[in-house]
Amino acid sequence: MAEVLPPCPSCGSVYTYEMDPLLVCPECAHEWSLEVQDDTEAEVVVKDAVGNVLQDGDTVTIIKDLKVKGSSTSIKVGTKVRNIRLISATDGHDIDAKVDGFGSMYLKSSIVRKVL
């Protein structure tokens, strides 16, 4: 039975072929390793400050006063943030959320606690 090769990650072409340890796309000449593609699909687990696993849509509480750049006020301890969204880490910030009174911002998982 013929082995089905994955499409090209660059252009999406289904006409890929194997050449030694690499996969090659004849349409855009992109070369990649099959092992590297499998490693990039690994799911990252995001945990809060006390070790609870966070998921999209969770409600969290801020555990430390946060100074907000460009604002004279800060986000106080105990502020609830609803419906968080997990993102790939950007400078250590791995949560995208809308905080009441401040708007949309990125938060670090180390300064939040999941509301159980």
N, C-alpha and C positions, 0 to 999 in steps of 0.2 A: 504494500500500500504506500502511496506517495506521501511524503511528509509535507505539511502545509507550512510555508514560511510566513512570518509576519510581514505586513506591508511596510514600506519605507517610512521612517519617522519624520523625514524631511518633507517629502512631497506626497506621500500617501499611495504611491504606486504599488500595485499588487504583483508586479513582475520582478520580484527580487530573486536573487540566486546566491548560492554559496560559493565562496572562493577561498579555500583554505580555512582559516579560523574566522573569517569575516563574512558578513552578508553584504551584498552589493545591489544598488539600484541602477538599472541600465538607463533610466530616464534622466536622473539628475546627478548620477555618479557618486552618490552618497555611500560611504562605507561605514559599517558599525558592527560591533560585536554583540552576539546574542546574549552573552552573560551580562553585559552592561545594561542592556534593556531590561532584563529580569530584576536587577538590583534597584533600578529606579522606581519600580512599582511597589517597593516596600512601604508599608503604611507607618507613619510616625504617630506615636501615642503621646498626647499632651496631658500633663498632670498639673493640678493646682498646687498651691503652697503646702498642703497637708497630704498630698499623694493621691487624691481622688482623680479618676480619669475623666477628662472633659470631652464633651461631644457638641456638635453644632446644635444650637437651640437651647442650651442649658442656661440657667440663671446663676449668676455668681455674685459674691459680695466682695467689695474692696477691703483689704485688711491693713492698709497703710495709707496715710495721707499722701496725695499726689499733687505736686505742683504742676499746673498746666501752663505750658509755654504760651506767652501772649495774653494771659488772663491774670487779673489781680486776685482771683479766688482760686481755691484748690478743691480737689475732690476729696471729701471727708471719708474717714473710716466708716464702714457699714453701709455705704452706698450700694444699692442693688443695681445690677446691670442685667437686663433680660435679653434673651434671644441672641447669645453670642455666636460668632462664626469663627471657626478655626482656619488659619491661613498658614502658609509655609513661613517659617521664621524670617523676619526682616529686622535685623539689628536686635535680636532677642525678643521682639514683639511677635507673639504667635496667636493673638486674639484680635478680631475686628469687632467692634461693638459700638452701639449708640448709647452714650451716657446722658441721662436726663440733665438738661441745663448746660451741657457742654458740646453735644453733637457727636458725630462719628469720630472715633479715634482707635488707635492700636494700643493694646495692653499686653503686659507680660504675664504669663501664667503664674509666675512666682509671687505676684501681689494680689491674687484673687483666691477665693475659697468657694467651692461649689455649694449651692444651697440644696440640701438634701430633702 
